[in-house]
Amino acid sequence: MSKLKEWLFDTDISSGKIIVNTSHNENIQQLAETILSSISDRESILLNYWTYRLYDDVIIHVLDFMTLSDQPIYTLTLTEGDEICFYPHSFISNQGSVTVIDTVDVNGLLHRLGQVFQERNIRFIFSFLDMNR
């Protein structure tokens, strides 16, 4: 696969590391702050639901973040496309949209969000429970 214009994250196969494209650090940090803005200090965040589907040759990922008490925090839609784009509404509401290049970007974004949450003493739990239970 040839490298497109730019990726949000890249991988170093020799070291097994996911490397962030530093030109997007500010947007990633701002997205993390937006997600964290609706919870109290030291509260845990569940990645309660992650689904992806192919629609008209485009893969769309939907991630739902919740508290341990099942309160919705943030819904993030990641669409695989040709250019990285953080849409403005992502930083002012509880629903965001980002265009990424591929699933490496999706996994990298989850990894980086987890790092930011950990820096704030917020546990990030991948629960994948049924949101409608």
The first five atom37 places (N, CA, C, CB, O) and aatype in JSON, in Angstrom:
{
  "aatype": [12, 15, 11, 10, 11, 6, 17, 10, 13, 3, 16, 3, 9, 15, 15, 7, 11, 9, 9, 19, 2, 16, 15, 8, 2, 6, 2, 9, 5, 5, 10, 0, 6, 16, 9, 10, 15, 15, 9, 15, 3, 1, 6, 15, 9, 10, 10, 2, 18, 17, 16, 18, 1, 10, 18, 3, 3, 19, 9, 9, 8, 19, 10, 3, 13, 12, 16, 10, 15, 3, 5, 14, 9, 18, 16, 10, 16, 10, 16, 6, 7, 3, 6, 9, 4, 13, 18, 14, 8, 15, 13, 9, 15, 2, 5, 7, 15, 19, 16, 19, 9, 3, 16, 19, 3, 19, 2, 7, 10, 10, 8, 1, 10, 7, 5, 19, 13, 5, 6, 1, 2, 9, 1, 13, 9, 13, 15, 13, 10, 3, 12, 2, 1],
  "atom_mask": [
    [1, 1, 1, 1, 1],
    [1, 1, 1, 1, 1],
    [1, 1, 1, 1, 1],
    [1, 1, 1, 1, 1],
    [1, 1, 1, 1, 1],
    [1, 1, 1, 1, 1],
    [1, 1, 1, 1, 1],
    [1, 1, 1, 1, 1],
    [1, 1, 1, 1, 1],
    [1, 1, 1, 1, 1],
    [1, 1, 1, 1, 1],
    [1, 1, 1, 1, 1],
    [1, 1, 1, 1, 1],
    [1, 1, 1, 1, 1],
    [1, 1, 1, 1, 1],
    [1, 1, 1, 0, 1],
    [1, 1, 1, 1, 1],
    [1, 1, 1, 1, 1],
    [1, 1, 1, 1, 1],
    [1, 1, 1, 1, 1],
    [1, 1, 1, 1, 1],
    [1, 1, 1, 1, 1],
    [1, 1, 1, 1, 1],
    [1, 1, 1, 1, 1],
    [1, 1, 1, 1, 1],
    [1, 1, 1, 1, 1],
    [1, 1, 1, 1, 1],
    [1, 1, 1, 1, 1],
    [1, 1, 1, 1, 1],
    [1, 1, 1, 1, 1],
    [1, 1, 1, 1, 1],
    [1, 1, 1, 1, 1],
    [1, 1, 1, 1, 1],
    [1, 1, 1, 1, 1],
    [1, 1, 1, 1, 1],
    [1, 1, 1, 1, 1],
    [1, 1, 1, 1, 1],
    [1, 1, 1, 1, 1],
    [1, 1, 1, 1, 1],
    [1, 1, 1, 1, 1],
    [1, 1, 1, 1, 1],
    [1, 1, 1, 1, 1],
    [1, 1, 1, 1, 1],
    [1, 1, 1, 1, 1],
    [1, 1, 1, 1, 1],
    [1, 1, 1, 1, 1],
    [1, 1, 1, 1, 1],
    [1, 1, 1, 1, 1],
    [1, 1, 1, 1, 1],
    [1, 1, 1, 1, 1],
    [1, 1, 1, 1, 1],
    [1, 1, 1, 1, 1],
    [1, 1, 1, 1, 1],
    [1, 1, 1, 1, 1],
    [1, 1, 1, 1, 1],
    [1, 1, 1, 1, 1],
    [1, 1, 1, 1, 1],
    [1, 1, 1, 1, 1],
    [1, 1, 1, 1, 1],
    [1, 1, 1, 1, 1],
    [1, 1, 1, 1, 1],
    [1, 1, 1, 1, 1],
    [1, 1, 1, 1, 1],
    [1, 1, 1, 1, 1],
    [1, 1, 1, 1, 1],
    [1, 1, 1, 1, 1],
    [1, 1, 1, 1, 1],
    [1, 1, 1, 1, 1],
    [1, 1, 1, 1, 1],
    [1, 1, 1, 1, 1],
    [1, 1, 1, 1, 1],
    [1, 1, 1, 1, 1],
    [1, 1, 1, 1, 1],
    [1, 1, 1, 1, 1],
    [1, 1, 1, 1, 1],
    [1, 1, 1, 1, 1],
    [1, 1, 1, 1, 1],
    [1, 1, 1, 1, 1],
    [1, 1, 1, 1, 1],
    [1, 1, 1, 1, 1],
    [1, 1, 1, 0, 1],
    [1, 1, 1, 1, 1],
    [1, 1, 1, 1, 1],
    [1, 1, 1, 1, 1],
    [1, 1, 1, 1, 1],
    [1, 1, 1, 1, 1],
    [1, 1, 1, 1, 1],
    [1, 1, 1, 1, 1],
    [1, 1, 1, 1, 1],
    [1, 1, 1, 1, 1],
    [1, 1, 1, 1, 1],
    [1, 1, 1, 1, 1],
    [1, 1, 1, 1, 1],
    [1, 1, 1, 1, 1],
    [1, 1, 1, 1, 1],
    [1, 1, 1, 0, 1],
    [1, 1, 1, 1, 1],
    [1, 1, 1, 1, 1],
    [1, 1, 1, 1, 1],
    [1, 1, 1, 1, 1],
    [1, 1, 1, 1, 1],
    [1, 1, 1, 1, 1],
    [1, 1, 1, 1, 1],
    [1, 1, 1, 1, 1],
    [1, 1, 1, 1, 1],
    [1, 1, 1, 1, 1],
    [1, 1, 1, 1, 1],
    [1, 1, 1, 0, 1],
    [1, 1, 1, 1, 1],
    [1, 1, 1, 1, 1],
    [1, 1, 1, 1, 1],
    [1, 1, 1, 1, 1],
    [1, 1, 1, 1, 1],
    [1, 1, 1, 0, 1],
    [1, 1, 1, 1, 1],
    [1, 1, 1, 1, 1],
    [1, 1, 1, 1, 1],
    [1, 1, 1, 1, 1],
    [1, 1, 1, 1, 1],
    [1, 1, 1, 1, 1],
    [1, 1, 1, 1, 1],
    [1, 1, 1, 1, 1],
    [1, 1, 1, 1, 1],
    [1, 1, 1, 1, 1],
    [1, 1, 1, 1, 1],
    [1, 1, 1, 1, 1],
    [1, 1, 1, 1, 1],
    [1, 1, 1, 1, 1],
    [1, 1, 1, 1, 1],
    [1, 1, 1, 1, 1],
    [1, 1, 1, 1, 1],
    [1, 1, 1, 1, 1],
    [1, 1, 1, 1, 1]
  ],
  "atom_positions": [
    [[0.84, -1.17, 0.0], [0.0, 0.0, 0.0], [0.89, 1.24, 0.0], [-0.96, 0.0, 1.22], [1.8, 1.34, 0.82]],
    [[0.65, 2.15, -0.88], [1.45, 3.37, -0.93], [0.94, 4.36, 0.1], [1.42, 3.98, -2.35], [-0.26, 4.42, 0.4]],
    [[1.87, 5.14, 0.62], [1.5, 6.12, 1.62], [0.79, 7.29, 0.96], [2.75, 6.62, 2.39], [1.27, 7.83, -0.04]],
    [[-0.36, 7.67, 1.5], [-1.12, 8.79, 0.97], [-0.52, 10.1, 1.47], [-2.61, 8.68, 1.39], [0.61, 10.1, 1.97]],
    [[-1.24, 11.18, 1.35], [-0.72, 12.5, 1.71], [-0.08, 12.51, 3.1], [-1.83, 13.54, 1.66], [1.08, 12.89, 3.25]],
    [[-0.8, 12.09, 4.08], [-0.26, 11.96, 5.43], [-1.21, 11.1, 6.25], [-0.04, 13.36, 6.1], [-2.41, 11.07, 6.0]],
    [[-0.66, 10.43, 7.22], [-1.45, 9.63, 8.12], [-1.49, 10.31, 9.47], [-0.87, 8.2, 8.25], [-0.63, 11.13, 9.79]],
    [[-2.49, 10.0, 10.24], [-2.57, 10.51, 11.61], [-1.53, 9.79, 12.46], [-4.0, 10.31, 12.19], [-0.87, 10.4, 13.3]],
    [[-1.4, 8.49, 12.24], [-0.42, 7.67, 12.95], [0.29, 6.78, 11.95], [-1.09, 6.82, 14.06], [-0.27, 6.43, 10.9]],
    [[1.51, 6.42, 12.28], [2.26, 5.47, 11.48], [2.77, 4.39, 12.43], [3.45, 6.16, 10.7], [2.68, 4.55, 13.65]],
    [[3.27, 3.32, 11.89], [3.82, 2.26, 12.73], [5.28, 2.03, 12.39], [3.02, 0.96, 12.55], [5.7, 2.15, 11.24]],
    [[6.04, 1.7, 13.42], [7.43, 1.29, 13.24], [7.44, -0.21, 13.49], [8.42, 2.07, 14.22], [7.43, -0.66, 14.64]],
    [[7.45, -0.97, 12.42], [7.34, -2.42, 12.53], [8.5, -3.01, 13.33], [7.29, -3.06, 11.15], [8.31, -3.98, 14.07]],
    [[9.69, -2.44, 13.2], [10.86, -2.99, 13.9], [10.74, -2.85, 15.41], [12.12, -2.32, 13.42], [11.24, -3.7, 16.15]],
    [[10.09, -1.77, 15.89], [9.97, -1.57, 17.33], [8.56, -1.87, 17.85], [10.34, -0.15, 17.69], [8.35, -1.98, 19.05]],
    [[7.59, -2.01, 16.94], [6.22, -2.26, 17.35], [5.51, -1.03, 17.89], [0.0, 0.0, 0.0], [4.49, -1.16, 18.56]],
    [[6.04, 0.15, 17.62], [5.46, 1.38, 18.15], [4.52, 2.04, 17.15], [6.56, 2.35, 18.55], [4.69, 1.95, 15.94]],
    [[3.51, 2.7, 17.72], [2.62, 3.55, 16.92], [3.13, 4.98, 17.11], [1.1, 3.4, 17.36], [3.3, 5.44, 18.24]],
    [[3.36, 5.66, 16.0], [3.97, 6.99, 16.04], [2.96, 8.02, 15.57], [5.25, 7.03, 15.15], [2.37, 7.89, 14.5]],
    [[2.76, 9.05, 16.38], [1.8, 10.11, 16.04], [2.44, 11.08, 15.06], [1.32, 10.85, 17.31], [3.63, 11.39, 15.16]],
    [[1.66, 11.55, 14.12], [2.07, 12.64, 13.24], [1.95, 13.92, 14.06], [1.19, 12.69, 11.9], [0.84, 14.34, 14.38]],
    [[3.07, 14.52, 14.4], [3.07, 15.64, 15.35], [2.26, 16.85, 14.88], [4.48, 16.08, 15.61], [1.89, 17.69, 15.69]],
    [[1.98, 16.94, 13.59], [1.18, 18.07, 13.12], [-0.27, 17.98, 13.61], [1.21, 18.14, 11.59], [-1.03, 18.94, 13.47]],
    [[-0.66, 16.83, 14.17], [-2.04, 16.66, 14.65], [-2.13, 16.57, 16.18], [-2.66, 15.42, 14.03], [-3.2, 16.32, 16.72]],
    [[-1.0, 16.76, 16.88], [-1.01, 16.67, 18.34], [-2.04, 17.58, 18.98], [0.36, 17.0, 18.88], [-2.76, 17.16, 19.89]],
    [[-2.13, 18.81, 18.53], [-3.05, 19.78, 19.14], [-4.5, 19.33, 18.99], [-2.85, 21.16, 18.51], [-5.28, 19.43, 19.93]],
    [[-4.87, 18.84, 17.81], [-6.25, 18.37, 17.6], [-6.56, 17.16, 18.46], [-6.48, 18.03, 16.13], [-7.65, 17.06, 19.03]],
    [[-5.61, 16.23, 18.57], [-5.83, 15.04, 19.4], [-5.99, 15.44, 20.85], [-4.66, 14.04, 19.24], [-6.88, 14.94, 21.55]],
    [[-5.13, 16.35, 21.33], [-5.22, 16.83, 22.7], [-6.55, 17.52, 22.95], [-4.05, 17.78, 23.02], [-7.19, 17.3, 23.98]],
    [[-6.97, 18.35, 22.02], [-8.24, 19.07, 22.15], [-9.43, 18.1, 22.16], [-8.41, 20.09, 21.01], [-10.39, 18.3, 22.89]],
    [[-9.36, 17.05, 21.34], [-10.41, 16.04, 21.33], [-10.47, 15.33, 22.69], [-10.17, 15.01, 20.2], [-11.56, 15.12, 23.23]],
    [[-9.32, 14.97, 23.23], [-9.27, 14.33, 24.55], [-9.86, 15.25, 25.62], [-7.82, 13.94, 24.92], [-10.62, 14.8, 26.48]],
    [[-9.5, 16.53, 25.57], [-10.03, 17.49, 26.55], [-11.55, 17.61, 26.43], [-9.38, 18.87, 26.34], [-12.24, 17.73, 27.44]],
    [[-12.06, 17.58, 25.22], [-13.51, 17.65, 25.01], [-14.2, 16.44, 25.63], [-13.84, 17.74, 23.51], [-15.23, 16.58, 26.29]],
    [[-13.62, 15.26, 25.43], [-14.2, 14.05, 26.02], [-14.14, 14.12, 27.54], [-13.44, 12.79, 25.52], [-15.11, 13.76, 28.21]],
    [[-13.02, 14.59, 28.08], [-12.85, 14.66, 29.53], [-13.69, 15.75, 30.19], [-11.4, 14.88, 29.86], [-13.93, 15.7, 31.4]],
    [[-14.12, 16.74, 29.43], [-14.82, 17.88, 30.02], [-16.15, 17.52, 30.66], [-15.05, 18.93, 28.96], [-16.66, 18.29, 31.48]],
    [[-16.71, 16.39, 30.32], [-18.04, 16.05, 30.87], [-17.98, 15.04, 32.0], [-18.91, 15.51, 29.77], [-19.02, 14.52, 32.42]],
    [[-16.78, 14.74, 32.5], [-16.68, 13.82, 33.64], [-15.93, 14.47, 34.78], [-15.98, 12.5, 33.21], [-15.23, 15.47, 34.59]],
    [[-16.08, 13.91, 35.97], [-15.38, 14.44, 37.13], [-13.97, 13.84, 37.2], [-16.16, 14.13, 38.43], [-13.67, 12.85, 36.54]],
    [[-13.12, 14.48, 37.99], [-11.75, 14.0, 38.15], [-11.73, 12.55, 38.64], [-10.98, 14.89, 39.12], [-12.53, 12.16, 39.49]],
    [[-10.83, 11.8, 38.09], [-10.57, 10.4, 38.48], [-11.73, 9.45, 38.19], [-10.25, 10.34, 39.94], [-11.74, 8.32, 38.69]],
    [[-12.69, 9.88, 37.41], [-13.77, 8.98, 37.0], [-13.25, 8.11, 35.85], [-15.05, 9.77, 36.57], [-12.42, 8.56, 35.07]],
    [[-13.72, 6.9, 35.75], [-13.3, 6.01, 34.67], [-14.12, 6.24, 33.42], [-13.41, 4.54, 35.11], [-15.27, 6.67, 33.48]],
    [[-13.51, 5.95, 32.28], [-14.2, 6.04, 30.99], [-14.23, 4.66, 30.38], [-13.5, 7.06, 30.04], [-13.21, 3.97, 30.29]],
    [[-15.42, 4.25, 29.94], [-15.57, 2.99, 29.23], [-15.66, 3.27, 27.74], [-16.82, 2.22, 29.72], [-16.42, 4.14, 27.31]],
    [[-14.9, 2.53, 26.96], [-15.18, 2.49, 25.53], [-16.2, 1.37, 25.43], [-13.87, 2.24, 24.61], [-15.85, 0.2, 25.29]],
    [[-17.45, 1.74, 25.5], [-18.53, 0.79, 25.66], [-18.93, 0.11, 24.36], [-19.72, 1.47, 26.25], [-19.44, -1.01, 24.37]],
    [[-18.7, 0.78, 23.26], [-19.23, 0.27, 22.0], [-18.32, 0.74, 20.88], [-20.7, 0.74, 21.77], [-17.98, 1.92, 20.8]],
    [[-17.92, -0.19, 20.03], [-17.12, 0.15, 18.86], [-17.63, -0.7, 17.72], [-15.58, -0.07, 19.1], [-17.56, -1.93, 17.76]],
    [[-18.14, -0.07, 16.72], [-18.61, -0.8, 15.55], [-18.04, -0.16, 14.31], [-20.16, -0.82, 15.5], [-17.71, 1.03, 14.29]],
    [[-17.92, -0.94, 13.3], [-17.51, -0.38, 12.01], [-18.22, -1.13, 10.9], [-15.96, -0.47, 11.82], [-18.51, -2.32, 11.01]],
    [[-18.5, -0.39, 9.85], [-19.24, -0.93, 8.7], [-18.68, -0.34, 7.43], [-20.75, -0.63, 8.82], [-18.08, 0.74, 7.42]],
    [[-18.89, -1.07, 6.37], [-18.54, -0.6, 5.04], [-19.8, -0.02, 4.4], [-17.92, -1.74, 4.17], [-20.77, -0.75, 4.19]],
    [[-19.79, 1.27, 4.1], [-20.9, 1.94, 3.43], [-20.37, 2.56, 2.14], [-21.56, 3.03, 4.35], [-19.51, 3.44, 2.18]],
    [[-20.88, 2.12, 1.01], [-20.47, 2.69, -0.28], [-18.96, 2.8, -0.41], [-21.1, 4.07, -0.47], [-18.44, 3.86, -0.76]],
    [[-18.26, 1.72, -0.13], [-16.8, 1.64, -0.22], [-16.05, 2.53, 0.77], [-16.37, 2.01, -1.6], [-14.87, 2.82, 0.57]],
    [[-16.71, 2.96, 1.84], [-16.08, 3.75, 2.89], [-16.3, 3.03, 4.21], [-16.65, 5.22, 2.93], [-17.43, 2.63, 4.53]],
    [[-15.23, 2.86, 4.99], [-15.37, 2.23, 6.31], [-15.61, 3.33, 7.34], [-14.09, 1.38, 6.68], [-14.86, 4.3, 7.42]],
    [[-16.66, 3.14, 8.13], [-17.03, 4.1, 9.17], [-16.99, 3.38, 10.51], [-18.45, 4.72, 8.89], [-17.6, 2.33, 10.68]],
    [[-16.27, 3.97, 11.47], [-16.16, 3.45, 12.83], [-16.98, 4.36, 13.75], [-14.66, 3.36, 13.3], [-16.92, 5.58, 13.61]],
    [[-17.72, 3.78, 14.67], [-18.45, 4.57, 15.67], [-18.02, 4.06, 17.04], [-20.0, 4.46, 15.47], [-18.1, 2.86, 17.32]],
    [[-17.58, 4.98, 17.89], [-17.12, 4.65, 19.22], [-17.94, 5.42, 20.24], [-15.61, 4.95, 19.39], [-18.07, 6.64, 20.14]],
    [[-18.5, 4.71, 21.23], [-19.27, 5.35, 22.29], [-18.5, 5.26, 23.6], [-20.67, 4.7, 22.43], [-18.14, 4.17, 24.05]],
    [[-18.25, 6.41, 24.2], [-17.58, 6.49, 25.49], [-18.63, 6.75, 26.55], [-16.48, 7.61, 25.49], [-19.52, 7.58, 26.36]],
    [[-18.53, 6.04, 27.7], [-19.5, 6.17, 28.78], [-18.79, 6.17, 30.12], [-20.56, 5.03, 28.72], [-17.6, 5.84, 30.2]],
    [[-19.52, 6.53, 31.18], [-19.01, 6.4, 32.54], [-19.34, 5.0, 33.06], [-19.62, 7.5, 33.47], [-20.06, 4.24, 32.41]],
    [[-18.8, 4.67, 34.22], [-19.11, 3.38, 34.84], [-20.59, 3.26, 35.2], [-18.26, 3.17, 36.08], [-21.11, 2.15, 35.32]],
    [[-21.25, 4.4, 35.38], [-22.69, 4.37, 35.69], [-23.55, 4.46, 34.43], [-23.04, 5.53, 36.64], [-24.71, 4.85, 34.48]],
    [[-22.96, 4.09, 33.29], [-23.66, 4.03, 32.0], [-24.17, 5.37, 31.49], [-24.81, 3.09, 32.12], [-25.12, 5.41, 30.7]],
    [[-23.56, 6.46, 31.91], [-23.92, 7.77, 31.38], [-23.11, 8.04, 30.11], [-23.68, 8.88, 32.44], [-21.88, 7.97, 30.15]],
    [[-23.77, 8.33, 29.01], [-23.02, 8.63, 27.77], [-22.14, 9.86, 27.96], [-24.0, 8.86, 26.6], [-22.55, 10.85, 28.56]],
    [[-20.92, 9.79, 27.44], [-19.99, 10.91, 27.51], [-19.8, 11.53, 26.13], [-18.63, 10.46, 28.08], [-19.94, 12.74, 25.95]],
    [[-19.48, 10.68, 25.16], [-19.07, 11.19, 23.84], [-19.22, 10.09, 22.81], [-17.6, 11.72, 23.88], [-18.92, 8.93, 23.09]],
    [[-19.68, 10.45, 21.63], [-19.74, 9.53, 20.5], [-18.82, 10.07, 19.42], [-21.21, 9.36, 19.97], [-18.95, 11.22, 18.99]],
    [[-17.89, 9.24, 19.0], [-16.9, 9.64, 18.0], [-17.09, 8.8, 16.74], [-15.46, 9.49, 18.55], [-17.07, 7.57, 16.8]],
    [[-17.27, 9.48, 15.62], [-17.39, 8.81, 14.33], [-16.1, 9.03, 13.56], [-18.62, 9.32, 13.52], [-15.69, 10.17, 13.33]],
    [[-15.47, 7.94, 13.16], [-14.22, 8.0, 12.39], [-14.5, 7.42, 11.01], [-13.06, 7.22, 13.1], [-14.92, 6.27, 10.89]],
    [[-14.27, 8.21, 9.99], [-14.52, 7.79, 8.62], [-13.19, 7.65, 7.91], [-15.44, 8.8, 7.87], [-12.38, 8.58, 7.9]],
    [[-12.95, 6.5, 7.31], [-11.71, 6.3, 6.57], [-11.82, 7.02, 5.22], [-11.4, 4.79, 6.37], [-12.77, 6.8, 4.47]],
    [[-10.85, 7.87, 4.94], [-10.85, 8.65, 3.71], [-9.44, 8.93, 3.22], [0.0, 0.0, 0.0], [-8.5, 8.22, 3.58]],
    [[-9.3, 9.96, 2.42], [-8.01, 10.28, 1.8], [-7.2, 11.34, 2.54], [-8.22, 10.74, 0.41], [-6.0, 11.46, 2.31]],
    [[-7.83, 12.1, 3.44], [-7.14, 13.16, 4.16], [-7.59, 13.18, 5.61], [-7.38, 14.53, 3.5], [-8.74, 12.86, 5.9]],
    [[-6.69, 13.56, 6.5], [-7.03, 13.7, 7.92], [-7.83, 14.99, 8.09], [-5.74, 13.71, 8.81], [-7.44, 16.04, 7.59]],
    [[-8.95, 14.89, 8.8], [-9.76, 16.09, 9.06], [-10.46, 15.94, 10.41], [-10.79, 16.32, 7.92], [-11.21, 14.98, 10.62]],
    [[-10.22, 16.88, 11.31], [-10.95, 16.98, 12.56], [-12.03, 18.03, 12.35], [-10.0, 17.34, 13.78], [-11.71, 19.2, 12.13]],
    [[-13.29, 17.64, 12.4], [-14.38, 18.57, 12.12], [-14.64, 19.45, 13.35], [-15.66, 17.8, 11.72], [-14.61, 18.95, 14.47]],
    [[-14.89, 20.75, 13.15], [-15.01, 21.7, 14.25], [-16.01, 21.32, 15.34], [-15.38, 23.03, 13.7], [-15.74, 21.57, 16.52]],
    [[-17.15, 20.73, 14.97], [-18.15, 20.39, 16.0], [-17.61, 19.36, 16.99], [-19.43, 19.85, 15.34], [-18.17, 19.2, 18.07]],
    [[-16.54, 18.68, 16.64], [-15.96, 17.65, 17.51], [-15.45, 18.23, 18.82], [-14.83, 16.94, 16.8], [-15.32, 17.51, 19.81]],
    [[-15.15, 19.53, 18.84], [-14.55, 20.16, 20.01], [-15.55, 20.97, 20.83], [-13.43, 21.05, 19.58], [-15.17, 21.57, 21.83]],
    [[-16.82, 20.98, 20.42], [-17.8, 21.8, 21.14], [-19.08, 21.03, 21.5], [-18.16, 23.01, 20.32], [-20.03, 21.63, 22.01]],
    [[-19.11, 19.75, 21.24], [-20.32, 18.98, 21.56], [-19.91, 17.6, 22.08], [-21.24, 18.84, 20.3], [-18.73, 17.32, 22.25]],
    [[-20.9, 16.77, 22.34], [-20.61, 15.42, 22.82], [-20.6, 14.4, 21.67], [-21.63, 15.0, 23.88], [-20.67, 13.2, 21.9]],
    [[-20.52, 14.91, 20.45], [-20.4, 14.05, 19.28], [-19.35, 14.64, 18.35], [-21.77, 13.89, 18.54], [-19.38, 15.83, 18.05]],
    [[-18.43, 13.8, 17.91], [-17.38, 14.3, 17.05], [-17.2, 13.45, 15.82], [0.0, 0.0, 0.0], [-17.63, 12.31, 15.75]],
    [[-16.54, 14.05, 14.83], [-16.25, 13.36, 13.58], [-14.82, 13.67, 13.16], [-17.25, 13.78, 12.47], [-14.37, 14.82, 13.18]],
    [[-14.12, 12.61, 12.77], [-12.75, 12.75, 12.29], [-12.61, 11.86, 11.07], [-11.7, 12.38, 13.4], [-13.06, 10.72, 11.07]],
    [[-11.99, 12.38, 10.03], [-11.64, 11.55, 8.89], [-10.22, 11.07, 9.1], [-11.79, 12.32, 7.52], [-9.31, 11.87, 9.34]],
    [[-10.02, 9.77, 9.01], [-8.7, 9.14, 9.18], [-8.36, 8.42, 7.88], [-8.69, 8.15, 10.4], [-9.2, 8.3, 6.99]],
    [[-7.13, 7.93, 7.79], [-6.73, 7.23, 6.58], [-7.12, 5.75, 6.63], [-5.22, 7.36, 6.36], [-7.67, 5.22, 5.67]],
    [[-6.85, 5.09, 7.76], [-7.12, 3.66, 7.86], [-7.22, 3.24, 9.33], [-6.02, 2.85, 7.15], [-7.24, 4.08, 10.22]],
    [[-7.28, 1.93, 9.57], [-7.45, 1.43, 10.94], [-6.22, 1.64, 11.8], [-7.8, -0.04, 10.91], [-6.32, 1.63, 13.02]],
    [[-5.05, 1.84, 11.2], [-3.88, 2.21, 12.01], [-4.16, 3.54, 12.7], [-2.59, 2.3, 11.12], [-3.82, 3.72, 13.87]],
    [[-4.77, 4.47, 11.98], [-5.14, 5.76, 12.58], [-6.17, 5.57, 13.69], [-5.68, 6.71, 11.51], [-6.08, 6.23, 14.72]],
    [[-7.13, 4.7, 13.48], [-8.16, 4.45, 14.5], [-7.51, 3.88, 15.76], [-9.24, 3.47, 13.96], [-7.76, 4.38, 16.86]],
    [[-6.69, 2.86, 15.61], [-6.01, 2.26, 16.76], [-5.05, 3.24, 17.41], [-5.26, 1.0, 16.34], [-4.96, 3.29, 18.64]],
    [[-4.33, 4.0, 16.61], [-3.42, 5.0, 17.15], [-4.15, 6.06, 17.95], [0.0, 0.0, 0.0], [-3.69, 6.47, 19.01]],
    [[-5.3, 6.5, 17.43], [-6.08, 7.51, 18.14], [-6.57, 6.98, 19.48], [-7.26, 7.97, 17.28], [-6.51, 7.69, 20.49]],
    [[-7.06, 5.76, 19.51], [-7.49, 5.16, 20.78], [-6.31, 5.03, 21.74], [-8.12, 3.77, 20.54], [-6.45, 5.3, 22.94]],
    [[-5.16, 4.63, 21.23], [-3.96, 4.51, 22.06], [-3.57, 5.87, 22.64], [-2.79, 3.92, 21.24], [-3.29, 5.98, 23.83]],
    [[-3.56, 6.89, 21.81], [-3.16, 8.23, 22.27], [-4.19, 8.81, 23.24], [-2.99, 9.19, 21.07], [-3.8, 9.43, 24.23]],
    [[-5.48, 8.61, 22.98], [-6.49, 9.06, 23.94], [-6.28, 8.38, 25.29], [-7.92, 8.78, 23.41], [-6.38, 9.01, 26.34]],
    [[-5.99, 7.08, 25.24], [-5.72, 6.34, 26.48], [-4.54, 6.92, 27.24], [0.0, 0.0, 0.0], [-4.57, 6.98, 28.47]],
    [[-3.5, 7.34, 26.53], [-2.34, 7.96, 27.18], [-2.72, 9.28, 27.85], [-1.22, 8.2, 26.15], [-2.31, 9.54, 28.98]],
    [[-3.49, 10.1, 27.16], [-3.92, 11.38, 27.73], [-4.78, 11.13, 28.97], [-4.71, 12.23, 26.69], [-4.6, 11.79, 29.99]],
    [[-5.71, 10.19, 28.88], [-6.56, 9.87, 30.03], [-5.7, 9.4, 31.21], [-7.6, 8.79, 29.66], [-5.93, 9.8, 32.35]],
    [[-4.71, 8.55, 30.93], [-3.84, 8.03, 31.99], [-3.06, 9.17, 32.65], [-2.88, 6.97, 31.43], [-2.87, 9.17, 33.86]],
    [[-2.59, 10.11, 31.85], [-1.87, 11.27, 32.4], [-2.75, 12.05, 33.37], [-1.4, 12.2, 31.27], [-2.23, 12.7, 34.28]],
    [[-4.05, 12.0, 33.19], [-5.01, 12.7, 34.05], [-5.57, 11.79, 35.14], [-6.15, 13.25, 33.21], [-6.53, 12.15, 35.83]],
    [[-4.98, 10.61, 35.31], [-5.43, 9.63, 36.3], [-6.86, 9.15, 36.04], [-5.35, 10.22, 37.69], [-7.61, 8.87, 36.97]],
    [[-7.21, 9.06, 34.77], [-8.51, 8.54, 34.35], [-8.3, 7.15, 33.79], [-9.2, 9.48, 33.29], [-7.52, 6.96, 32.85]],
    [[-8.98, 6.16, 34.36], [-8.88, 4.8, 33.8], [-9.68, 4.73, 32.52], [-9.39, 3.74, 34.82], [-10.81, 5.23, 32.44]],
    [[-9.09, 4.11, 31.51], [-9.74, 3.93, 30.22], [-9.96, 2.44, 30.03], [-8.89, 4.54, 29.03], [-9.01, 1.68, 29.86]],
    [[-11.22, 2.03, 30.06], [-11.58, 0.61, 30.05], [-12.28, 0.28, 28.73], [-12.49, 0.26, 31.26], [-13.23, 0.95, 28.34]],
    [[-11.79, -0.75, 28.08], [-12.44, -1.24, 26.87], [-13.44, -2.31, 27.31], [-11.4, -1.82, 25.82], [-13.06, -3.46, 27.52]],
    [[-14.7, -1.93, 27.44], [-15.67, -2.87, 27.99], [-16.49, -3.58, 26.93], [-16.6, -2.15, 28.93], [-16.78, -4.77, 27.08]],
    [[-16.86, -2.88, 25.87], [-17.66, -3.44, 24.79], [-18.91, -4.16, 25.3], [-16.82, -4.39, 23.98], [-19.26, -5.24, 24.81]],
    [[-19.55, -3.55, 26.27], [-20.81, -4.08, 26.79], [-21.93, -3.67, 25.86], [-21.08, -3.58, 28.23], [-21.76, -2.81, 24.99]],
    [[-23.08, -4.28, 26.05], [-24.26, -3.89, 25.28], [-24.8, -2.59, 25.86], [-25.34, -5.0, 25.3], [-25.26, -2.55, 27.0]],
    [[-24.74, -1.53, 25.08], [-25.15, -0.22, 25.55], [-26.62, -0.18, 25.94], [-24.87, 0.81, 24.49], [-27.01, 0.66, 26.76]],
    [[-27.42, -1.03, 25.39], [-28.86, -1.0, 25.66], [-29.29, -2.02, 26.7], [-29.61, -1.24, 24.38], [-30.46, -2.42, 26.72]],
    [[-28.41, -2.43, 27.54], [-28.77, -3.47, 28.52], [-29.71, -2.96, 29.57], [-27.55, -4.01, 29.19], [-30.1, -3.72, 30.46]]
  ]
}
